[in-house]
Amino acid sequence: MKIVKKISLLVLIAGYFIAGLNHFYNPASYVKIIPDYLPFPLVLNYLSGVFEILFAALLISTKTRKLAAYGIVLMLTAFLPVHITMLIDAPMQLGKLTVTPALAWVRLLLQPLLMLWAWWHRR
């Protein structure tokens, strides 16, 4: 089980690091899914990217892993309006990806699993 958890942690770190970088590489796709009632969507996009990269880095050390796990759970909770908006607006085009209602549901329902994954690594 120990090796599975180590591999899981490495995948989690890499996933959040890559996702965070993508906020800077492809900001238009993220800005498009930020609900209209939230101000400064471009700034929110970049902040999301910074926090995803920061949490990936904090996951590396056992001393900061708990903080990172809690941060990821809070961040994913904050992202829920984005996923709900995506579901409401589906079908929609995000770059080359067509977000169908089914895909929007999968993305929304994936959030609790991602939260549990981060929570598992809090120790």
N, C-alpha and C positions, 0 to 999 in steps of 0.2 A: 504493500500500500504506500510505503514511503516514496518509492520511485514514481508511482503514479501521481502522487501529490507534487513532487518536484517537477515532473514534466508538465503537469497542469499549471503550476505557477509560472514556468517559463513561457508557456503558451499565453497565459493571461498577461504577463509583462509585455511580450512581443505584440500581442493584439492591441493593447491600449496604446503602446508606443506608436505603432503603425497607424491606428485610427486617429491618434492625436496629430500626427504629421499630415494625414489626409485633410484635416481641417484647413491647413495652410496650402496644400497642393490643389485642392478642389473646393474652394469655399462656396462657389455658386450653388452647388448641390445642397449644401447644408443650409445656406441662407434661404433657399427656396422652401424648406420644410419647417422653418421657424414660424410659429403662429404670428399672425399679423398684430395681435395685441401686445406682443413683447417688443420693447423699444430696442433700437440699435442692433438689428440682427447680425450684421457683419462683426461687430464687437463681441456679441454673444458667441458667435461661431469661433472666433479666435480664442476667446476665454475657454471654451469647451476643449479646444485643441491643447491649450496650455495645461489645463487640469488633467486631461487624459495622459499627456506626457509626464506630468509631475507625479501622478498616481502610479504610473508604470515604474518610474524611478524609485518611488517610496516603497514599492512592493519588493524591491531587491533586498533591502536590509531587514533582518528580523526585528530590529529596533523600531522601524517605522512601518512595518507591514500592517499592523493593526490600524493605524491611522489611515493608511492607503485603502484598506478594505472598507472602512467606514466611509471614507470619502467617495469611493466608487459607488457604494450603495446610495448615498445621498445624491450623487451626480446622476445616477440612473433614474432615481425618483424624480429629479428635476427635469429629466428628458421625457418623462411620460406625456406631457402635453404635445410634444413634437410627434410622438408616435400616434397619439389619438388624432391629431390634425392630419397626419398622413393617411390614417384609416378613413377619415371623413372625406379627404380630397382624392382618394384613390378611385379610378386609376389615374396615375400621374407619371410623368417622365422625369427622371433624375439622371441627367447625362445619358448614358447608354442603357440605363436600367429602367424598365417599366415596372412601376410599383402597382401591382394589381391589388384588389381588396384582399385576396388570400395572402399575398406577401406582406401586406400591411398588418394583417392579423398575426402572422408568424412573428414579425418584428416586435409587435406589441407584447405578445405572449412570451417572447424570449427575454424580455426585461427582468422578470422575477428570477428566471434561471441564471441570468448573468449576475444578479444581486446575490443569489445563493452561492455562486461560484466564488465571488470575491469574499463573501462572508466565511466560506470554508477556509480561506487562507489568512484569516485574521490572527492566527496564532503562530 
